[in-house]
Amino acid sequence: MLSLELAEKNKLKNISFPNISTGVYRFPKDLAAKTAINAVTEYLAKSDFIEKVNFVCFEDENFEIYQKLLEEKGIL
């Protein structure tokens, strides 16, 4: 994931990803969350530089989807 690579290259330990395109653009919320979580967890499995990743949700429904998926992965 390019954003995580750039964060690491610039010695940033924390990064946030906003939950975008699931509102007006109607990208499927479950798919967006799964894609983001999988990309981040795959990257973090290969690198231990990044210490904290925030998923920024703009509405309760997205928050609940992320929370459920992260709990299923044993991250929360």
C-alpha positions as CSV (number, residue, x, y, z in Angstrom):
1,M,0.0,0.0,0.0
2,L,1.7,3.2,-1.2
3,S,0.4,5.4,1.6
4,L,2.0,3.1,4.2
5,E,5.2,2.9,2.3
6,L,5.4,6.7,2.1
7,A,4.6,7.0,5.8
8,E,7.5,4.6,6.6
9,K,9.8,6.3,4.1
10,N,9.1,9.6,5.8
11,K,9.5,8.1,9.3
12,L,5.9,8.6,10.3
13,K,4.8,6.1,12.9
14,N,1.0,6.9,12.7
15,I,-1.3,7.2,9.7
16,S,-5.0,7.7,9.2
17,F,-7.2,6.5,6.4
18,P,-10.6,8.2,5.9
19,N,-13.6,6.1,4.9
20,I,-14.4,7.8,1.6
21,S,-16.6,7.1,-1.5
22,T,-19.2,5.1,0.5
23,G,-21.6,8.1,0.8
24,V,-22.4,10.1,-2.3
25,Y,-20.5,7.7,-4.6
26,R,-22.2,4.7,-3.1
27,F,-19.2,2.4,-3.0
28,P,-20.3,-0.7,-1.0
29,K,-19.4,0.0,2.6
30,D,-18.5,-3.6,3.5
31,L,-16.2,-4.0,0.5
32,A,-14.5,-0.6,1.3
33,A,-13.9,-1.7,4.9
34,K,-12.7,-5.2,4.0
35,T,-10.4,-3.8,1.3
36,A,-8.8,-1.2,3.6
37,I,-8.4,-3.5,6.6
38,N,-6.9,-6.3,4.5
39,A,-4.5,-4.0,2.7
40,V,-3.3,-2.5,6.0
41,T,-3.0,-5.8,7.8
42,E,-1.1,-7.3,4.9
43,Y,1.4,-4.4,5.0
44,L,1.8,-4.5,8.7
45,A,2.5,-8.2,8.6
46,K,5.7,-7.4,6.6
47,S,6.7,-4.3,8.4
48,D,6.7,-3.3,12.1
49,F,7.6,0.4,11.6
50,I,4.1,1.8,11.6
51,E,2.8,1.9,15.2
52,K,-0.8,3.1,14.8
53,V,-3.3,3.1,11.9
54,N,-6.6,5.0,12.3
55,F,-9.6,4.2,10.2
56,V,-11.7,7.4,10.2
57,C,-15.4,6.8,9.8
58,F,-17.8,9.6,9.1
59,E,-21.0,7.8,10.1
60,D,-22.1,5.2,12.6
61,E,-22.8,2.5,10.1
62,N,-19.3,2.6,8.7
63,F,-17.9,2.7,12.2
64,E,-19.9,-0.4,13.1
65,I,-18.7,-2.2,10.0
66,Y,-15.1,-1.5,10.7
67,Q,-15.5,-2.4,14.4
68,K,-17.1,-5.8,13.5
69,L,-14.4,-6.6,11.0
70,L,-11.5,-5.6,13.2
71,E,-13.0,-7.7,16.1
72,E,-13.3,-10.7,13.8
73,K,-9.6,-10.3,12.9
74,G,-8.8,-10.1,16.7
75,I,-7.4,-6.6,16.3
76,L,-9.9,-5.0,18.7
